[in-house]
């Protein structure tokens, strides 16, 4: 290997996040028995929706009691808030009741009432006071999306920072950029990575904007007009709803139906789908680089990876690019989810259930599997090494013809050439000479040195400088530095998630 070019590993400081999943993980908690992260499982576990509904109910009781203690005495509110959790209320009991009622919120309320009646029966009369079931389920859904989005954004930022650090570590290594799959212009190996990092930052910003503008709770009763609160003598129900949602970190509509507009739920799937498209591009880029034809990337992840049950030689490549291909698979799934979420915007006013089940299924898969995909992709990038010799070879294999563009520009520059050619003359001449070099497999500089039109205008020293593909990088290094300085370490939330 030419020691002039070396990877600077000192830039690799950020570790990829662990999925936290191992053989001991209950497969029933994972999507398809395989996919998920330990951080996301609690947000979509078998009992998670119960607890989010109880959280929304407890906050409603707290807000109502603080503003109308005559309606909900504080001592009653305390008992209800203290018992609104699955340590007191058995999930199994909720399911037993739901087997008869076929209604989740009624079943939660009945199971909760049984618990409260054992402590202080008078307090149980305030359960679900002034509310319809959608006030609980829609708010619970928003809380679930809120916490899940925070985790996803943290994971995406981890991936972005690792990509930026990898770009800096490869900043000085010549690399061949492609256009329409043909050799285009030389760059450095880190330059394509900052394109993906910048797009990831854009995806993160889009998801964060959705987090800020599309998380809506609700407390407006069956049609959004506060019939239930006004019937118990609450004279400022709109303010009560606003206080309730603000206390939960949510927005509220002025004019909801029985649910907030379903367009807000679409926003989250759309934003995830945008990010999944970027991740699929990253995964495709890495997988292509690992392939035998390109052979610029080497996976050095620890542990032996088996690539085939019948082709043992694939172990040499550290197995198949399975994590990259799983990323592409996730993007395929999100494409379908975007269509489903869009169709689910439709709703018979003020509510129907034609979209309820698909919401629950989509959100669990999109976030639980999505978080695993992001973390595995981060690990893939982290453990991707550059084949420096091959990277340089792909630049030099062009015989220098990829420098025909700056040569053409020089030949037309009246500031540097006494008798400049027209653009058409320069284009046609350099194209012809490039074809000769390519067809004869000769250095471009040698072919140029034989042409009278060229040597009359440019001396050998200038020609060698112009046509050296290993130094013709444009602003590649400067762009890498710019993107790194602008986006590395930008985090929307405090990050407490475990790294490997």
N, C-alpha and C positions, 0 to 999 in steps of 0.2 A: 504494500500500500504506500502511496505517496504521502510521506509524513507532513508535506506542506499543508495538507488538508486533514483536519482532525475534528472530531465531535467534541464539543465542550460540555461534558456531563455535569459540570458544576451548577448549571442552570436548573437541573431537575431536583427541585426542592419540595414540590407538592406531591403528596402521596394520594393514590386513588382511594376512594371510599370503599369500605368493605360492604358486601351485601348483608353480612351477618347471618347468612343461611348456611346450614351444614346438615350432616346426616341426622342430627338430633331434631331438626325442625319438623314439626308436624306437617306432612304434605297437604293435608286438608286446608291449611291456611294459605297455600300457594295457588296461584293461577295455574290451572291444569296440573296441579300437584308438583309443579317444578319452578315456577317463576315468582319472584317477589323479593323484598328486602325486609330485614328485621325492623327497620324504621317505619316502613309503610304498612306492615301487617296490622298493627293496632288500629290503624285508621279505617281498615276495611275488614276486620275480623268478623267472626260470626255474630258477635254481640255488639260490635261498634255502633251500629245504627241505633240500637236501644239506648246506649249511653249518650249519644249526641242528642237524641230526642229528649232524654231526661235533663240534659244540660240546658236545652232551650226552655223546657218547662220550669226548671228551677230558677232561671234568670227572670222569667215572666213573673213568677210569684214574688221574687225579691223586689223587682221594680214596682209592682203593684202595691206591695205592702209598704214600701218606703214612701210612696206617694199617697196611698189611701189606706192607712193603718186601720181605719174604721171598717174597711171591707175585708182586708186580710190582716188580722192582728199579728204583730211582729213575732210573738211566741209561736203562733201557728206557722208562720213563714219559715222560722228557724227549723222546726221539725221537718217540714217538707224539703227544704234545701239540703238538710243534713242526710236525708234518706233517699235523695234522688240520685242513686248510684247503684251499680250492680253488686256492691258489697252487701247492700241491704235487700235489694230486689233480685230474686232468682231469675236468671234468663230462662231456665227450664220452666218455671212457673208461667212466665210470659208466653212461652210457646204452647203450653198446655191450654191456656185461656184462648190463644189465637186459633187453636184447632177448632174451637167452637164459634168464636166471633168472626173469624176471617178478617180481622181488622187490627193492624199493628198498634196504633195509638190507643185504641180502646183497651187492648190487652195489656199494654204497659200501664195505663192508668188504673186498671182493675187490680193488677198485681201490686202496684204501688199503694193503692188504697188499703189492701189487705195488710201491708206492713205498717202503714201509719195507724190503722185502727187498733193495732196491738199496742201502740205507744200513746196516742192521744186522738181518739176518734173524731173529735170536733175539727181537727186540722184537715182531715181527708176531704172535707166538703169543698176545699179550695183547689183541689187538683183539676187542672184544665180550665180553671175559671176564666171566663171571658174569651175563650179560644175555640177554634176549630182544629181538627187534626192537621190540616195543611200548615197552620201556624207553627206546629212542631216539626213536621217532616221537612218542609221547605227550608226552615231555619237550620235544622240538623244537617241537611244536604249542603247548605252554604258553609257551615262550620267544618264539615268534612273536607270540602274542597279547599277551604282556607288553609287548614293544617297540612293537607297533602301537597298543595301548591308550594308551600314554604319548603317542604322537603325536596320536591322536584327542582326548584330553583337552586337550592344549595348544591344538589348533585350536578346540575348543569354548570354551575360556576366552578366546581371542582374539575370537571372535564375541560372547560375552557382554559383554566389556568395551566393544566397539564399540557394542553396543546400549545399554549403560548411559550411555555418553558422548553418544550421540545423544539419549537421553531427557533428559539434563541440558541439552543445547543447545536442546531444544524445550520446556523446562519451563514457560515463561511464555506460550506461545501457546495461546489458547483453541481447543478442539477438541470435536467432538460425539461422545460415546460412543453406541453402538448397543445395542439389546436386541431380539433376534429380527429384526434388520435394520432396525428402526425407530429414529428419533432417540429417545434415552433421556434422558440428563442431560449437561450440559456438563462438560468436564474440561479437561486440557491435552494438547497433542499428544504429550508425552513419557510420559504415564501408561500407555497400553497397552503401551509398550515395556518398562517395568519388570516388568510381569506376565510377559512372555516371558523377560526376563532372569532373573527368579526361578525360573521353571520350568527354564531352561537350567542354572542352578546346581544345581537338584535332580537333573537328568539327569546332570550331571558327578559329583555326590556318589554317585549310584547306580552309575555306571560305575566310579568309584574304589573304592567298596565291593566291587564285583565283582572288581576288580583285586587288592584286598587279601585276598579270601576264596575266590576260585575259580580261582586259578592253581596247578595241581597238576602236579608232575613225578612220575616213578615210576622205581623200580629194584627190582622184585620178582619178575622172571622171568615165565614163561609163565602162571602162575595167581595171581601176587601173593604166593606163599608162600616166596620166597627159596630155592627148591631149588638153583639154580645157585650161589649164593654159599656156601651151607652145604656143597655138594659140593667146594668148593676150600678148606675149612677156615676160612671166615670165621665167627667165633663170635658176632658182633654185627651181623647183616645189617640189622636194623631201624635201628640207629644209623647204619650206613653209608649207608643210603638217606636218612635225615634229613640227614646232613652234606652229601650230594651235592645234595639239593634246596635246602638253605639256601644253599649256595655259588652256586647259580644264581638265587637270589632267588625260589624257588618253595616252595610247601607240599607236603606228602606225606600221603597217607592212611595210616591204621593198617591198613586191610583193603581194599586195592584188589583188583580182579579183574586180568585181564591189562592192563586200562587203568584209570585213575581213573574215577569215576562220570561218565557223559556229561552228567549234569545240570549240571556245571560249565561245559561248553561252551555249553549252552543259555543260561546266565546272561549270557554276553557278547552273544549275538545279541539277547536280550530287552532288555538295557540299551541297546544301540545302537538298537533299534526304538523304545524310549521316547524317546530323544533325537531320532530322525528324525521322530516325531510332533510334537514341539515345533517342530522346524525347519520342518516342513510348515505348521504354523499361522502361523509368522512369515512364511514365503514367501507364503502365501495372503493375509495381511494387507497385505503390501507390494504384491503384484500387484493386489489389489482397489483399493488407494489410487492406483495408477498408472493404472487404467482411466479412460476418459472420463467415466463416470457419477459417480465419486467425485472423481477429479482432485485429490487432496490431495498426492500424492507425485510427484516429478519425478526421473527417473534422469539423473544428470549424469556418469556414468562416461566417462572420456576415450576417444576413438576413435569413429568412426562405426559405429553398429550398424544393420544393414539388417533390417527386419522382415518383408519379403515380396518374393517374386520378381515378383509381379503388382500389389502395392499400394504403390507408392513412398512414399505419404504417411505410412506407418507409421514411416518413418525420423525423422519429426518428434518422435516419442515416444522416440527413441533405441532403436528396435527393440522386439521383443517382450520380455515378462518371462520370457525363456527360462531364466535361472538359477533364478528362483523356481519355474518349472514343473518344472525338473529336480529340484529339492528334493522336490517332491511325488511325482515319479516314483520317487525313491530311497525315499521312505517307503512307496510301494506295494510295492516290491521287498522291503523289510525285513519288511513284513507277511507276505509269503509265506515269507521265511526263518525267521521266528519259528515258523511252522507246521512247516517242515521240521526245524528244530533240535529242536522239541518231539518230533516223531515219531522223531528220531534218538536220543532218550534210550533207546529200547527196544534191548536188546542180549541176544543169547543168551549166557548166562554160560559161560565167563569172557570170551569175546570173539567177535565176528563182524565182517565187513567191510561190513555193509549200510549203514554210515553214513560210511565213510572218504572216499569220493570227494566226497560232498556237503559234508563238512566243508571240504575243501580249496577247493572252488569257492565256497562261501558266504563263508568267511573272506576270501578274496582280494577278492571283489566288495564285501563289506560294508565292509571297511576301506579298500581302495584307492579305490573310488568315493566312499565316505563322506567321506574326508578332503577330496577335491576339492569335494564338495557343500558341506561346512562352510565351506571357504575362499572359495568363490564367493559363498555367502550373506553372509559377512562383508563381502566387497567390495561386494555389492549394498546392504547396509545403510549402509556407509560412504559410498557415492556416491548415497544417496537424500536429496534435498532436500525441504523442506516448502514447499508452495504456501500461504504465509501468508494471502493474500487469500481463497483458497478455503476455508481452514480456518475463518476467521472468518465467512465467508458461510454456511457450513453450520451454524454456531451461530445466526446471526441469522435464518436462513430459517424458523425455528420461530415467529417473531413473539413469542417469549418464553413460549410455552405450556409449554415444558419446565421452567419454574419453578413449575408448578402444585403440585408436591409440597411445597416449602417454604411456599408460600402456604397450602395446606391445613393444614399443621402449625401455622402462626401462628394461623389462625382457631380452632383448638381449644385453644390454650395459655392457661390461666386466669391465668398470670402476666403475660401481655402484653395480654390482651383482657378488658374488663369483662364482656362478655356472650359468652363463647366458644360456638361452635357444637359440636354433637356431631360425632363423626368422620364419620358417614354424611352429615349435613347439609353439612359442609365438603367432603367428597369429591364429592357430587353437584353442589354449586354450582360448584366450581372446574372440574369436568369439563364442565359445561354452558357456562361462560364460555370455557373453552379451545376448545371446539368452535366457538363463535361467532367467536372471533378467527381460528381456522384457516380456517373456511369463508369468512369475509368478507375474509381476508387483511389483517387489521388488527392493529396492535400490541396485545398482551395487556393492557398497562397502560391503553390507551384504553378497552377493553371493561370492565375492572375499575372504572374511574373512573365508569362509567355505572350501576353496580349499587349499589343502596341498602344491601343487606346487607354489602357490602364497605366502602364509604366510611364507614359508621357505626362500623366497627371499626378501620380502618387509614387513617391520613392519607396524602396523596399522596407525601410524602417516604419513608415506610416502604415504601409499595407499589413505588416505583421502585427502592429498594434490594433488596427481596425478588425482584423480577421481572427484574432485569438478568441475562441469561444469560451475559454475558461475565465476570461476577464470581462467579457461582454455581459454584464449583469443588469444594466440599467440602474434603477433605484431599489433593487430587490432588498438589499441589506437595510437601507434607510426605512423602507416600508415596514419591514419586520420590527425594527426598533420602535417606530411610531405606534404600531398597533399594540405591541407589548406594553409600552409606557402608558397608553391610553386605557387599556382594559384589564391588565393583570391585577388581581387582588381586589377587583370591584365586587363587593358582596352586598346583597340586599338585606340579608338577615344574619343574626348571630348564628354561627355554625358550630353545633355540638355533636355532629354525627361522626361516627368512628371511621378512621382510615385503616388501611391494611398495615 
